[in-house]
Amino acid sequence: MQETVAAHAELGHEREYVAGLYRRLDELRAEKQEQLDRVRRSGAVGSMQNISERDAFATMYEDRLAQLNAVDDRLVFGRLDLDGGETRYIGRIGLSTADLQRLMVDWRAPEAGLFYQATAFERQGVRRRRHLVLKGREVKAIEDDVLDASMLDGSNNLQGEGALLAALNSKRTGQMSDIVGTIQAEQDRIIRSPMPGVLVVQGGPGTGKTAVALHRAAYLLYMHRERLKSAGVLLVGPSNSFMKYIERVLPSLGETGVVMSTLGRLMPGINAVPEADPAVAELKGRSAMAKVVARAVANRQRVPAGPRKLSVEGTTLTLTPKQVIRARDKARATGKPHNEARNTFVKILLRELTEQLTDVLNKSSGAGNNTDRAYLAEDVRTARDVRIALNLCWMPLTPEQLIGELLSKPAHLEAAAPALTAEERDLLLRTPDAPWTEADVALLDEAAELLGPFDASAGRDKAQREQERTRDVANAEQSLKNVDEMLKETGIDGIVSAEDLAAHNQAQEIRFTAAERAASDRTWAFGHIIVDEAQELSAMQWRLLMRRCPLKSFTIVGDIAQTSSAAGAQSWNQALEPFAKDRWRLEELTVNYRTPAQIAEAAVRVANAAGQVVSAPKAVREGKWAPVIDRIDDGALAERMLAAVPQELELLDGGLLAVIAAEHRVPELRKALAAVYGSRVGSGAGGLDQDITVIGPKEAKGLEFDGVLLLEPAEVLADAAGRVGDLYVAMTRPTQRLRLIAAGDVPAGIEG
Ligand SMILES: Nc1ncnc2c1ncn2[C@@H]1O[C@H](COP(=O)(O)OP(=O)(O)OP(=O)(O)O)[C@@H](O)[C@H]1O
């Protein structure tokens, strides 16, 4: 009784404190809103500098306001009671009173580290760690970890289901949530690890690698705000579904400055499809392809077989192979990319041809008659024959042209890839109109690097921008005319010029965040790159990413045992050696938070039986159910699935169910389910919050569901040419139940 009274009093106290925090949050919001309104009211007047200063303030207030709005849900989640009597509240952001009394510490601040690190064995000055469970803005429950035994005597020792277990047992929503309230010590160490260098985080399924990667992004942005604000952070994930699944985590942590992308979207303007054939993916991913692309570029710097006659204004000039070779070698020696080195090549030959023309004309018209050289140079430059000849030798190229022709013209491929076998070259060939694949993106990027900017298009852009400006000024003039009439009536005149107004529009255009600019610029140098499911990356994809971060500041998370791509890594050492030598540090995550022990163990047995050694993380909880296996007759797969789905949905009681099957079965199974369940059936990106999702094993990577119905597991294994990665991934997606339906063999190990 006494205990309940004490608990009640504690709850009352926390409610009051938390209400105070929300009051302060509301005050700050109102303040920022007022500041923003004031800046906006200051109008579109003044010099360019005034306008851009005003815009900078407006952006700052907008960002702060967006952050204050984003942290409303579970604003505060913890409290520390320290030796010496200090009490510290831990929340999503730091809050202070108007006279700078600290009310709450940002979870990323060094002072908050104890909340995640202190244990009963090493309490580091922490007497009690308290978790505050909020619903909306109200404290619903509190839960204490008492680390200082002497505190246990008191009657205000509260117990509850662990905050962690409560989070893990809750139903999935199809969207990952943040874990700020329950980050575990081994995860916290990684999140707070220093930024420089290459950090590899290896961990089995469900150990929180993705969660750690996202929280580390938020942590780095907090600790290195100035540097990363302008350079930006890039986060790379495996699929569009996965990006959708994680998209709310960073905003909920108040962070928007991260560019999130799949490997297929890392070339601005290209939205690549997955590479369907593993053999092709493996081939395109080999580091030797860098040489193939380099040779393909070199092959586009051609020397004619014999002398070439060129007509310039009725005079015939000769371009010899020797001249071309000399010009080519000098151009190459500049070390510039193809499109830029072309300027040197063209300049040299134009000069030589102009000299030739001058000589010929001087000779024909007798010595002493100096023809105007500038005039002749222009004749040579604009002569059709000369343009064609020089272009044939050294054409400006886009990456799409180069790789498109390389992969669709057997002769180009043979010349660029003599070391590949004829079968391998056949595998690489594609039709010219085939969509770009994820594996192509790395080749395109390699080409873009070697080709440099494409001049012709740059010229066009400039002309286009000029045209747009002229149009903007014209528009502004028109609107001013209307305003002028109005102003004249009120006796005010001439405040804004058309140029001012047009400049303002341009300034608006420039007001992109670093993240937005970075996403559209291939040559952007990021301050830090985080790669999730990094085991899937090919050598060529690593080259691409290394180029995006010249400082080589990386967080690389993944699980070698889950590698499914044929081009992916067999070991971290093999993947990283070419770029980081042995200068990378390894951290491991050892606890599986997602999958119940019985299911996790079955997955490990399957991997081991297939010869894959896996670091088996310790599951944090036992599940209610061991994996269930239904053996069926051939041909009855869809029917059996339809019978199983309602049973599973009932057991999951409102949870999410994923049907995972070999890729080729997905459309047919989805159709069968949609016929019964209609729009309740989702598919990958955008459909993950439906209660039934049908996906292939590759798309399932990184995702999780309450229950998984895995159809024909032997097929999943066979589709990956016997590599167990995909099956291992599929089996480790559920947080509650795994059921397999198999007409064929059941892969060894599942049954224990
Ligand atoms: N400290 C934590 N507190 C609460 N939930 C956690 C914690 N750590 C991990 N989780 C939860 O465990 C689940 C698995 O985490 P996550 O997806 O990050 O694992 P992963 O290692 O990336 O898995 P996989 O490699 O299998 O895709 C998620 O639901 C995540 O929210």
The ligand as an SDF file (V2000), in Angstrom:
LIG
                    3D

 31 33  0  0  0  0  0  0  0  0999 V2000
   18.3870   -1.0450  -28.2510 N   0  0  0  0  0  0  0  0  0  0  0  0
   17.2590   -1.3380  -28.8470 C   0  0  0  0  0  0  0  0  0  0  0  0
   16.0790   -0.9790  -28.3260 N   0  0  0  0  0  0  0  0  0  0  0  0
   14.9080   -1.2970  -28.9330 C   0  0  0  0  0  0  0  0  0  0  0  0
   14.8410   -1.9550  -30.0830 N   0  0  0  0  0  0  0  0  0  0  0  0
   15.9910   -2.3330  -30.6500 C   0  0  0  0  0  0  0  0  0  0  0  0
   17.2550   -2.0560  -30.0740 C   0  0  0  0  0  0  0  0  0  0  0  0
   18.1990   -2.5560  -30.8740 N   0  0  0  0  0  0  0  0  0  0  0  0
   17.5780   -3.1120  -31.9080 C   0  0  0  0  0  0  0  0  0  0  0  0
   16.2460   -2.9820  -31.7790 N   0  0  0  0  0  0  0  0  0  0  0  0
   15.2190   -3.4500  -32.6870 C   0  0  0  0  0  0  0  0  0  0  0  0
   15.6070   -4.7000  -33.1950 O   0  0  0  0  0  0  0  0  0  0  0  0
   15.1780   -4.8260  -34.5390 C   0  0  0  0  0  0  0  0  0  0  0  0
   16.3530   -5.1770  -35.4110 C   0  0  0  0  0  0  0  0  0  0  0  0
   17.1900   -4.0600  -35.5510 O   0  0  0  0  0  0  0  0  0  0  0  0
   17.8790   -3.7220  -36.9300 P   0  0  0  0  0  0  0  0  0  0  0  0
   16.9200   -3.8330  -38.0400 O   0  0  0  0  0  0  0  0  0  0  0  0
   18.6210   -2.4670  -36.7380 O   0  0  0  0  0  0  0  0  0  0  0  0
   18.8830   -4.9530  -36.9970 O   0  0  0  0  0  0  0  0  0  0  0  0
   19.9390   -5.3320  -38.1070 P   0  0  0  0  0  0  0  0  0  0  0  0
   21.1340   -5.7850  -37.3840 O   0  0  0  0  0  0  0  0  0  0  0  0
   20.0800   -4.2300  -39.0860 O   0  0  0  0  0  0  0  0  0  0  0  0
   19.2330   -6.5820  -38.7630 O   0  0  0  0  0  0  0  0  0  0  0  0
   19.4040   -7.3110  -40.1640 P   0  0  0  0  0  0  0  0  0  0  0  0
   20.8490   -7.4060  -40.4800 O   0  0  0  0  0  0  0  0  0  0  0  0
   18.8070   -8.6330  -39.8910 O   0  0  0  0  0  0  0  0  0  0  0  0
   18.5980   -6.5480  -41.1280 O   0  0  0  0  0  0  0  0  0  0  0  0
   14.5280   -3.5020  -34.9080 C   0  0  0  0  0  0  0  0  0  0  0  0
   13.1460   -3.5980  -34.7300 O   0  0  0  0  0  0  0  0  0  0  0  0
   15.1090   -2.5560  -33.9040 C   0  0  0  0  0  0  0  0  0  0  0  0
   14.2540   -1.4670  -33.6790 O   0  0  0  0  0  0  0  0  0  0  0  0
  1  2  1  0
  2  3  1  0
  2  7  2  0
  3  4  2  0
  4  5  1  0
  5  6  2  0
  6  7  1  0
  6 10  1  0
  7  8  1  0
  8  9  2  0
  9 10  1  0
 10 11  1  0
 11 12  1  0
 11 30  1  0
 12 13  1  0
 13 14  1  0
 13 28  1  0
 14 15  1  0
 15 16  1  0
 16 17  2  0
 16 18  1  0
 16 19  1  0
 19 20  1  0
 20 21  2  0
 20 22  1  0
 20 23  1  0
 23 24  1  0
 24 25  2  0
 24 26  1  0
 24 27  1  0
 28 29  1  0
 28 30  1  0
 30 31  1  0
M  END
$$$$
